[in-house]
């Protein structure tokens, strides 16, 4: 089976197993496929200007967007690296609120393998691909997850 044909067959399979044979671009497409199957509108490689930045995947529905940094690492990274990555993702999520009819943004890091940290102290969830469906269905019951909204303009 070719890599291209893996995506349609990903539903109902072990996503981590499927993902291992993909490169990072295909991993992003697989993530997009999963979110689309939950009814999200997706924007892959979403570009921001001034300063220039790119978001791997934005998955939006009903004014709420997951701002996803896809990490197709073969092994886990250290805590300090993950904090730095998540802080940059929070900044990108803050910039997307108000664009594309997005009122709330949830920064997240989607990984190939299970990381030891599930929600960092800054509120960024670290979600392994094999748990992404459960996360999509249940993220609202985790009050520690950072939700970014448009800050009111003060006079």
N, C-alpha and C positions, 0 to 999 in steps of 0.2 A: 504494500500500500504506500503510495507517495505521500510526502509531507502535506501537499496541498489537499489531499483527500482526507486527512485526519480531522480537519475542522468539522465537517458535517457529521462525523461519527463521534465527536467528543461528548455529545449529550449522553448521559447515562454510563459514562466510563470513568475510570480513575484519571482525573485531569493531571495529576502529577506525573503519572506514567506516560500519558500522551505528550505532556510538555517536555519531558526529558529529551525526546527525539527532535525537538524543534530548535531553531535558532532564535535569537532575541526578537527579530521582526515577527516571526511566526507566533512566538509567545504573546506578543502584543495583539496580534490578530485573534488568537484564541481567547484572550481576555475580552476583547471586543465582542466576539461571538457569544460568550457567556452572558455579558450584560445585555446584549440585544435580545437574547432569549428571555430575559426578564422584562422586556418592554422598554428598555432605555434607548434613547437616541444617543449615538456615540460620535465622538470626534477624536480621531487618532492623530497623533503628532500635531496637537493644537499649538499654534504659534502665538506668542505674546510679543508685543513691541514695547520698546522704551521702558526699562531695559529689555533686551531680547531674551526670551526664554521659550522653552518648549515643554509641553505636558504630553507624556506618552499617550494617555487616554483620558478623555472626559466622558463620563456616562451620566446623562441627565434624564430626569423624569419628574414631572410635576414641580418644577422649580428647584429641585434638589439635585446636586451633582456630586458624584464621586470623582475626585481629581487624583488620578492613579499614576504612580510611578512604577513601571513594570521592571522587575529585577530578575533576570534569568541567570542567576549565579549558580555555579556548580556546587558551591559550598557557602556556608553562612559567613557573615562578616561580624566584626566586633561591635560592641555597644556604642562606642564613640563614633564609629563610621555611620551606624544606623541613626544616631541622633542628628548628625550633620545632614544626612540625606533627608530626614524627616523635616528638619527646620527649613530647608530649601523648598520642600514640597508644600509646607504651610504657606510660605510666601507666594508661591505660584497659585495656591488655592484662594488666597486673599485677593489676588488680582483678577480672578475669573468671576467673582461675585458681581452681578449686575450685567454681565455679558450673556448672550444666548438665553435670555430670560431666566438666569440662575439667581435664585434668592439665597440659597444656602449651599455651602460647599463643604465636603468632607474630604480632607487630604488623606490619602492612604498609600501604602507601599504593598504591592502585590509581588510575592516571591515564588520561586520554583519550589523550594523546600521549606519545611517547617522551621521557623525561627524560634528561638527560645523566648523572645519578647512578643507579646501579642498586642498590647497597647502601650506605647511609650508614655513616659510621664508628661510629655507635651500634648498628649491626646491623639497622636497619630497611630492608627491601627496598622499592624504588620500582618498581612493576610496571605497565607500560603495558597497557591492555586487550588489545591484539593479542598479548601474550606471556603472558597469564595461564594459559592451558592448559599451556604448557611449564613455567611456574613451579610449578603444582600438581603436575605429574609429577616435577619434578627439584629441588625446594627443598632436599631433604635432602643433596644433594651440595655444597651451598655452606656451608662451616663458618662463614663470617662472618655468617650470618643469626642474629639474636637469637632465642633460644627461652627463654621464661619458664616457670619451674616454681614450684610452691608451695614457699616457703621453709620448712624445718623450724623448728618452734618450739623455742627454746632455753630451758632451765630456769634 
